[in-house]
Amino acid sequence: KLKNVLIVVNDVEIKAFYKDLFGLETVVEQKENAGLTEGLVLQEAEIWKSALGSEIIPRNNASELYFEEADLERFAERLE
């Protein structure tokens, strides 16, 4: 059962973007991590790099996120 999707970010404060655009709320917040509603977890790159023990390859296009939106027109307005 899928519980969370983790996105590596440069600054966990990007959570404001997900709140403004998707209406996600912060559920758990730690120094370099934030758990948001809908199972989205943000983790700062330095922590992820440390856990991997290797460099991160940015912009490798190896993933895709899919969001469902009931009111597509309202969502498109928020993108502007």
Backbone as CSV, one residue per row, in Angstrom:
resi,resn,N_x,N_y,N_z,CA_x,CA_y,CA_z,C_x,C_y,C_z
1,LYS,0.853,-1.188,0.000,0.000,0.000,0.000,0.887,1.234,0.000
2,LEU,0.694,2.099,-0.965,1.474,3.324,-1.065,0.996,4.306,-0.006
3,LYS,1.927,4.787,0.800,1.593,5.736,1.860,2.046,7.146,1.525
4,ASN,3.240,7.284,0.945,3.799,8.602,0.702,4.578,8.650,-0.602
5,VAL,4.715,9.850,-1.116,5.613,10.148,-2.230,6.576,11.193,-1.710
6,LEU,7.867,10.931,-1.855,8.883,11.844,-1.360,9.484,12.614,-2.529
7,ILE,9.544,13.926,-2.382,10.182,14.781,-3.370,11.378,15.449,-2.702
8,VAL,12.525,15.337,-3.345,13.741,15.988,-2.843,13.718,17.431,-3.321
9,VAL,13.897,18.357,-2.378,13.838,19.789,-2.672,15.069,20.488,-2.114
10,ASN,15.366,21.646,-2.639,16.490,22.419,-2.107,16.152,23.069,-0.775
11,ASP,14.889,23.450,-0.601,14.461,24.115,0.626,13.048,23.637,0.954
12,VAL,12.881,23.061,2.125,11.594,22.488,2.527,10.495,23.557,2.605
13,GLU,10.870,24.815,2.633,9.866,25.878,2.675,9.065,25.980,1.377
14,ILE,9.431,25.202,0.366,8.658,25.127,-0.876,7.252,24.599,-0.590
15,LYS,7.040,24.110,0.635,5.715,23.586,0.999,4.623,24.626,0.779
16,ALA,4.972,25.908,0.845,3.984,26.967,0.592,3.442,26.876,-0.836
17,PHE,4.292,26.476,-1.782,3.865,26.285,-3.170,2.773,25.223,-3.238
18,TYR,2.978,24.102,-2.565,2.009,23.005,-2.601,0.722,23.381,-1.870
19,LYS,0.829,24.221,-0.863,-0.370,24.702,-0.173,-1.153,25.635,-1.081
20,ASP,-0.475,26.598,-1.694,-1.151,27.571,-2.557,-1.752,26.916,-3.797
21,LEU,-1.030,26.019,-4.415,-1.462,25.439,-5.682,-2.447,24.287,-5.513
22,PHE,-2.168,23.393,-4.558,-2.975,22.183,-4.405,-3.818,22.155,-3.136
23,GLY,-3.641,23.137,-2.258,-4.399,23.156,-1.008,-3.898,22.161,0.030
24,LEU,-2.664,21.669,-0.131,-2.109,20.704,0.821,-1.717,21.410,2.116
25,GLU,-1.903,20.736,3.213,-1.551,21.270,4.531,-0.371,20.492,5.105
26,THR,0.395,21.146,5.945,1.509,20.487,6.621,0.961,19.653,7.771
27,VAL,1.319,18.377,7.796,0.872,17.456,8.835,1.993,17.242,9.852
28,VAL,3.199,17.030,9.356,4.381,16.810,10.192,5.481,17.707,9.672
29,GLU,6.153,18.385,10.595,7.244,19.250,10.171,8.464,19.012,11.052
30,GLN,9.574,18.765,10.387,10.852,18.642,11.058,11.786,19.637,10.391
31,LYS,13.002,19.694,10.857,13.935,20.685,10.337,14.097,20.625,8.821
32,GLU,14.396,19.472,8.272,14.659,19.332,6.838,13.605,18.499,6.123
33,ASN,12.491,18.212,6.778,11.429,17.383,6.217,10.075,18.004,6.511
34,ALA,9.134,17.769,5.614,7.753,18.176,5.870,6.834,17.129,5.262
35,GLY,5.897,16.652,6.069,4.871,15.737,5.583,3.606,16.531,5.339
36,LEU,3.066,16.428,4.137,1.868,17.176,3.780,0.695,16.218,3.609
37,THR,-0.501,16.776,3.597,-1.676,15.950,3.349,-1.553,15.305,1.972
38,GLU,-2.333,14.289,1.740,-2.324,13.502,0.508,-1.061,12.666,0.350
39,GLY,-0.255,12.551,1.424,0.901,11.669,1.394,2.146,12.224,0.733
40,LEU,2.214,13.536,0.556,3.405,14.134,-0.045,4.413,14.469,1.045
41,VAL,5.646,14.028,0.858,6.726,14.316,1.802,7.805,15.085,1.059
42,LEU,8.261,16.178,1.647,9.353,16.965,1.091,10.579,16.758,1.964
43,GLN,11.714,16.517,1.341,12.952,16.323,2.091,14.061,17.106,1.402
44,GLU,14.814,17.840,2.205,15.883,18.657,1.639,16.985,17.787,1.042
45,ALA,17.554,18.271,-0.042,18.528,17.521,-0.842,19.720,17.040,-0.025
46,GLU,20.222,17.842,0.881,21.403,17.437,1.659,21.128,16.196,2.501
47,ILE,19.939,16.091,3.064,19.568,14.914,3.862,19.463,13.696,2.954
48,TRP,18.835,13.863,1.792,18.682,12.764,0.844,20.042,12.301,0.341
49,LYS,20.896,13.244,0.020,22.243,12.921,-0.467,23.012,12.139,0.592
50,SER,22.876,12.533,1.835,23.540,11.846,2.940,23.015,10.414,3.088
51,ALA,21.703,10.249,2.945,21.109,8.914,3.066,21.545,8.001,1.921
52,LEU,21.661,8.564,0.717,22.083,7.778,-0.437,23.579,7.473,-0.415
53,GLY,24.331,8.397,0.146,25.780,8.251,0.132,26.381,8.546,-1.232
54,SER,25.627,9.270,-2.059,26.135,9.631,-3.382,25.474,10.925,-3.847
55,GLU,25.921,11.411,-4.981,25.378,12.644,-5.537,23.960,12.428,-6.071
56,ILE,23.211,13.473,-6.102,21.864,13.461,-6.673,21.968,13.941,-8.116
57,ILE,21.228,13.306,-9.005,21.220,13.726,-10.405,19.958,14.564,-10.631
58,PRO,20.095,15.887,-10.646,18.903,16.727,-10.815,18.372,16.675,-12.248
59,ARG,17.089,16.941,-12.377,16.411,17.034,-13.665,16.605,15.803,-14.549
60,ASN,16.562,14.626,-13.961,16.766,13.426,-14.770,15.468,12.895,-15.380
61,ASN,14.353,13.532,-15.059,13.054,13.165,-15.647,12.706,11.692,-15.454
62,ALA,13.126,11.111,-14.357,12.881,9.703,-14.108,11.596,9.467,-13.322
63,SER,10.783,10.488,-13.179,9.545,10.314,-12.435,8.471,11.246,-12.969
64,GLU,7.276,10.983,-12.526,6.142,11.810,-12.920,5.177,11.840,-11.752
65,LEU,4.594,12.979,-11.480,3.582,13.104,-10.440,2.224,13.277,-11.106
66,TYR,1.242,12.637,-10.542,-0.115,12.703,-11.075,-1.030,13.213,-9.976
67,PHE,-1.754,14.272,-10.251,-2.692,14.842,-9.300,-4.081,14.822,-9.913
68,GLU,-5.071,14.527,-9.098,-6.456,14.618,-9.539,-7.022,15.926,-9.021
69,GLU,-7.798,16.596,-9.844,-8.378,17.874,-9.458,-9.832,17.895,-9.913
70,ALA,-10.747,18.098,-8.978,-12.173,18.101,-9.300,-12.563,19.339,-10.113
71,ASP,-11.974,20.488,-9.794,-12.306,21.741,-10.467,-11.098,22.187,-11.285
72,LEU,-10.977,21.665,-12.489,-9.812,21.919,-13.326,-9.671,23.396,-13.699
73,GLU,-10.780,24.080,-13.933,-10.716,25.501,-14.282,-10.154,26.328,-13.127
74,ARG,-10.583,26.053,-11.915,-10.075,26.785,-10.748,-8.583,26.485,-10.558
75,PHE,-8.205,25.253,-10.763,-6.802,24.866,-10.662,-5.959,25.631,-11.688
76,ALA,-6.444,25.723,-12.922,-5.721,26.441,-13.980,-5.559,27.913,-13.625
77,GLU,-6.553,28.489,-12.982,-6.454,29.889,-12.547,-5.336,30.071,-11.523
78,ARG,-5.165,29.105,-10.650,-4.113,29.198,-9.629,-2.722,29.093,-10.251
79,LEU,-2.610,28.495,-11.441,-1.321,28.382,-12.118,-0.867,29.719,-12.702
80,GLU,-1.795,30.623,-12.934,-1.459,31.914,-13.560,-0.735,32.842,-12.640
